[in-house]
Amino acid sequence: MTEIMDGFFYEVEGKWVVVGDVDVDIGANPSEENPDEELDSSARRVVDIVDGFRLVETAPHDKKSYMGYVKPWLKKVADSLPEDEQDEFKAKAQPAIKFILGKIKDMQFFTGESMDSDATLVYAYYKEGASNPTFLFPRYALDEMKC
């Protein structure tokens, strides 16, 4: 995990993984009683971050719809911050939003499983030549938890 855009986003590379039943061949023959017997495999490929955080992909945005979402979101986040952090947040937000707008056609948008329309979006895109998606988490909208 690295910070980008002057600390506005945490950048995390996702990994494609297989979850569910996995067919493991241990050399055993199928049952003689039922030769058509096969394992019911529900294995599927998922991105670890999407699966682990139970993120749900939302509809894609164009520049206009994204600005309609992000303006109230920026105000909501700024209002939730301590006063001494609000100016810093506002200064860092403008180039971060321009970064998203510059990649808007390549972005995937995710939210939590509650699908709250006011919730923070998580952004994903593929860097040039990458086979795994890169996720952007807005740092100011995350709650810090100690393990």
N, C-alpha and C positions, 0 to 999 in steps of 0.2 A: 504494500500500500504506500503510495506516495501522495504528496499534496501537489496540486497544480493550480494554475491561475491565482497565484499569490495566496494560496491556502484556502481558496473558496471551495474547491472540490477535493475530495479524496478520490484517487484513481486506483482502481483495482482490476487486475486482469482475471476474467472468468476462465474456467476450464470446462470443456465438454466431458461429461462423465456418463456412465451407464448405471441406471438404477433399476431396481425391481428384480424379478427372477432372472438369474443368469444360468444358462444351460452349461453345465460342467460335464464333460465326457470323461468318465473314469474307466472306460473300457467295458462296461457292462452291456450286455445285449438286451434289447427290449424283451418284455415278458413274452414267453412262449404262449401263454394263455390268451393274450391279446396283442397280436403282432402290430396292430395299428396304434398302440399306446405311445404317446409322445408327451413330453413335458409341455404344459401350457406356459409359454414364456410371455411375460408382460414387461420384459426389459425394454427400456426406452432411453434415448440419449437426451440429456438435459444439461443446462449450464449450472454448475455447482452453486453459484450465487443466487440464481433465480430459484432453484429448488430449495436451498438451505434457508433462505429468508422468505420463502413462499411468496415471491413477487409475482405479480400478474401484469402481463403486457397490456397496455392501454392503446387506444387508437392513435395512429400517427398524427402529428401536428404539422401544419404549415406555419409560416411566420406569423400570420395574423392570429390564428387560434392559439399559438404558443404565447404570444404577447398578452392575449386575453386571460390566459391562465397565470402567467408569471407576474404580472403587475400586482394583483391582489396578494399573491403568495409572498412577494418581496416585502410588502407592507406588513403582512402578518408576522413574518419572521423578524423583521426589524423591530416591530412593537414588542416581541417576546424577549428580545435581548436586553441585557443591562444597558443603561444609557451610555456608558463609556465605550461600548462595543458597536453601537448603532452607526456611527459615522464611518468606522472602518468597514463594516458590512456594506454600507451603501457605496463606498468607494470601490470595493472589490467586486460588487455585483455587476456593475455595468460591463466591464470587459468579459466577465464570465458568461453573461447572457449573450453578448456578441459572439463569443466562442460557440455557444450552442446554436445560435441562429445561423452561423456560418456552416454548420454541419447538419442542419435541420433535416435535410433529405436523407441523410445516412443514419439518423438517430432512431433508436427504439426507446420507447418510454415505458417505464414500469412504475407500479405503485404497490402498496401492501395489499394483502388479500381482502381487506375491508372495502377496497375500491372507493375510498372516500375521495370525492372530487376536489376537496380542499387540501388533500395530503401532499406531501413532498413527492416529487417525481424523482426516480432514479433513471439515469440516462445510460444507454449502451450504444456503442458503435464499434466497428472493426477498423483498427489502424491499417494503413496500407500494407498489404501482404500478410496480414495476421489471419490465423484460422480460429483464434479465440476472441470473444468480444471483450472490450474494455468498458468498465462501468465507472460512472461518475456519481458520487454521493455528495450532495451539498453539505459541507461541514457544519455550517451554522444551524442547520435544521435537524441535526442529529443529537440525541441525548447520550451523554457519556455514561457508561456503566462500568463499574469495577467488578472484576471477577474474583 
